[in-house]
Every structure is written in C-alpha cells, then in structure tokens.
Amino acid sequence: MERNIGFKERRYIEELRILTRSTALDCVIDDRFDRVIYVIRQGDMGLAIGKKGENIKRLQNVLGRRIEMVNTPRTRRPLSPTSSSRPRLPVSSAAQTTARSMSW
C-alpha cells in the first residue's frame, strides 16, 4: 500500500531528524488523540528515544503533541516448501558413509 506524505508529515519527520539524528520512514498525525506516531527505521530507535526519553520529551515540547514511536517490522524471507527452518550444512562423504553403516 502506498501512501502520500503531506507537508505537515514531512515537517514533523524533519523535526525528528534534526532533534534526534534518527530516521523516520513515516509519520501519522492522529488529531483525534492529539498525537504523532513515527515509524522509525530499524536500528534507530535508541537514537530516537534518547537517554531516559529525553528526545521524546523535547519533541513533545516542540510539536505540542504526544509522541509515539514504532519500529519497522523485520522482514523474513519466505521459506520454500522443500527447505527446512534450519540452514543446511555441508556434510563430508565420510560422515555420510558412517551414518549409513550405523544401524540403530
């Protein structure tokens, strides 16, 4: 789903970048609950929050709204039907022969 980011959202994203040096991928302005929800790039959440939430408090004072931040979801590679969840390791021919000769 594509979403157009308006002038106000871009301004809020830029304010976050200036104050925290972190990157927001998206910003949702929720007028009903008087808050701004930022979607933060993976790995930048610590920068965005700051020590003891200092950056969030500063941003709330600048924007005059409550701030919420969420991480981008980690994407997973889809598994093919034939692959297992564990990575395959190369097995030497000696190990294969030993495994075949053992009867349990």
N, C-alpha and C positions, 0 to 999 in steps of 0.2 A: 504494500500500500504506500503510495506516495503522498506526501503532504507538503503544501507550500508554507514556508515560514514567512510571516509578515514582518513589517518594520519593527513593531514592538518586541516581538520574539527575538529578532536579530539584535536589537539593542540590549535586551536582557542577557543574551548569550555573550555579547561583547563585554558587558559589565562583569560577568562571572570570570571571563578570561583575564581581564585587567586586574581584578582584585585577587584572584587565586592562582593564576597561571595554569589552570586546568582547562580541558576542552570539553565543552558540552556539544553533543550531537543534535540535540533537540531541546525544545523548551515549550511547555504547555502552560498557558496562563489561565488559571481557574478563578474567574471572577465570583462565582457562587460562594467559594470558601476563602476568597481573598488570599490565594497562594500561587506560587510559581513552582512548577515541577520541572527539574532539569534531568535530562538523560545524559549521564556522564560517560565519557569514553573509558573503556576497560583499562584499569591501572591508574586512573587519575582521581579516584575517589578520595584518597588520603589528602591530596593537594586541595581538592575542592572543599573538604570539611575543615581542614586546618587543625592546629593543636587545640584541644578542648572545644571544638566547634567554633573557633574564633572567626573563621572566614564566613561561615553561615550567618553568624550574628552581624558581622559588618555588612554583608549583602542584604540582610533583612532591614537594616537601618537605611541603606542607600535606596532600596526599592520600595520600602514601606509595606511589604507583604511578607507573609510566611514563606519559607523556602523549604522545599523537599527535594531530595536527590535520589536518583535510582541509577544503578549500573546497567550498562548494556548487557544483554544476555550473552553467555558464551555459546557460540555455535558449535554444534557437533557434526562430524562427518557421518552421513548415514551409512550404516553397515550394509554390505551386500548380503543377500540371503545365504551365500556359501561361506562367508567369513565368520569367524568366531569373535567373541569380545576381547580375547587376549591376542596380542601380537604373536605371529609365528616366528620361531627362532630356527636358524639353520641347524640341522642335525647331521652329524657325521655319519658316514656309512658304517663305521664300526659300531656306533651306538645303535643303529637300526638293526644290524645283524645280531647284536647281543639281545636286544629286545625281542626279536623274533624267536631266538633259540630258547628263551626262558619260558617255561610253562608254569602257570600259577595254579 
